[in-house]
Amino acid sequence: MSEQHAGTEAPRSFLFLNASSRPGGNSEQLARFAAGASLPAGAEQRWLRLSEHPLPLFEDRRHADDGFREPAGHERTLLDATLAATDLVFVAPLYWYSLPTSAKLYLDHWSAWLRVPGADFRARMAGGTVWAVTALATEPDKADPLIGTLRLCADYMGMRWGGALLGNGTRPGDVLKDEPALAAAESFFAG
Ligand SMILES: Cc1cc2nc3c(=O)[nH]c(=O)nc-3n(C[C@H](O)[C@H](O)[C@H](O)COP(=O)(O)O)c2cc1C
């Protein structure tokens, strides 16, 4: 997450973290529509499905004598991808008014990554932008807990809040019939 914050002209780099537990779901379809319509010119994009990069259960080792463990495997992949991005997009359906488990687990691992020697995690994240693209089956205000979580996490890390793009749907593809969501997607990442 460093290029944009250094004030250089480096292109923005969007990391789409897909936390849906099914392929081709509504959140992903809406996010791909928004990316196609509104990513800034020259922006790079990388898409990762969290289910294809399963993280171990989080262990709070902050105060353990042998506290530090070098991130490896999928954890390393996600840490490196996170640090390489200027913009972090949570493609996250609403599950029980909140984030899907995989997205919450990923966030829990930030607590370990803050302490990885040499990663400089907090400083490199600061100045980046967090976004949410979320499908849900009910009213938009039911996503407030999910949005609040991501906003507060961004704030804690000194990151900007880009905004939340919400779309309605139950079966995959439903969201592409949500005209207000598609209209918002047209300019979402340009905002
Ligand atoms: C475990 C689970 C919990 C859900 N909880 C909610 C919820 O709290 N509120 C809601 O409006 N929809 C809820 N839904 C519906 C999903 O948000 C909806 O089907 C959405 O399209 C799924 O996103 P996806 O297609 O990107 O996977 C839930 C679905 C699942 C599978």
PDBQT file of the ligand as one rigid body, heavy atoms in Angstrom, charges set to zero:
ROOT
HETATM    1  C1  LIG A 201     -24.902 -17.388   5.744  1.00  0.00    +0.000 C 
HETATM    2  C2  LIG A 201     -25.768 -16.352   5.092  1.00  0.00    +0.000 A 
HETATM    3  C3  LIG A 201     -26.238 -15.291   5.853  1.00  0.00    +0.000 A 
HETATM    4  C4  LIG A 201     -26.982 -14.292   5.253  1.00  0.00    +0.000 A 
HETATM    5  N1  LIG A 201     -27.390 -13.225   6.012  1.00  0.00    +0.000 NA
HETATM    6  C5  LIG A 201     -28.062 -12.222   5.445  1.00  0.00    +0.000 A 
HETATM    7  C6  LIG A 201     -28.431 -11.069   6.197  1.00  0.00    +0.000 A 
HETATM    8  O1  LIG A 201     -28.144 -10.944   7.387  1.00  0.00    +0.000 OA
HETATM    9  N2  LIG A 201     -29.124 -10.081   5.579  1.00  0.00    +0.000 N 
HETATM   10  C7  LIG A 201     -29.447 -10.162   4.261  1.00  0.00    +0.000 A 
HETATM   11  O2  LIG A 201     -30.064  -9.230   3.744  1.00  0.00    +0.000 OA
HETATM   12  N3  LIG A 201     -29.097 -11.228   3.504  1.00  0.00    +0.000 NA
HETATM   13  C8  LIG A 201     -28.420 -12.260   4.063  1.00  0.00    +0.000 A 
HETATM   14  N4  LIG A 201     -28.039 -13.353   3.316  1.00  0.00    +0.000 N 
HETATM   15  C9  LIG A 201     -28.357 -13.351   1.870  1.00  0.00    +0.000 C 
HETATM   16  C10 LIG A 201     -27.128 -12.978   1.055  1.00  0.00    +0.000 C 
HETATM   17  O3  LIG A 201     -26.577 -11.745   1.447  1.00  0.00    +0.000 OA
HETATM   18  C11 LIG A 201     -27.483 -12.897  -0.427  1.00  0.00    +0.000 C 
HETATM   19  O4  LIG A 201     -27.981 -14.153  -0.879  1.00  0.00    +0.000 OA
HETATM   20  C12 LIG A 201     -26.331 -12.478  -1.290  1.00  0.00    +0.000 C 
HETATM   21  O5  LIG A 201     -26.754 -12.426  -2.640  1.00  0.00    +0.000 OA
HETATM   22  C13 LIG A 201     -25.169 -13.464  -1.188  1.00  0.00    +0.000 C 
HETATM   23  O6  LIG A 201     -24.064 -12.892  -1.823  1.00  0.00    +0.000 OA
HETATM   24  P1  LIG A 201     -23.234 -13.603  -2.986  1.00  0.00    +0.000 P 
HETATM   25  O7  LIG A 201     -24.234 -13.917  -4.084  1.00  0.00    +0.000 OA
HETATM   26  O8  LIG A 201     -22.232 -12.584  -3.374  1.00  0.00    +0.000 OA
HETATM   27  O9  LIG A 201     -22.626 -14.834  -2.427  1.00  0.00    +0.000 OA
HETATM   28  C14 LIG A 201     -27.323 -14.375   3.882  1.00  0.00    +0.000 A 
HETATM   29  C15 LIG A 201     -26.874 -15.473   3.138  1.00  0.00    +0.000 A 
HETATM   30  C16 LIG A 201     -26.120 -16.444   3.731  1.00  0.00    +0.000 A 
HETATM   31  C17 LIG A 201     -25.639 -17.631   2.899  1.00  0.00    +0.000 C 
ENDROOT
TORSDOF 0
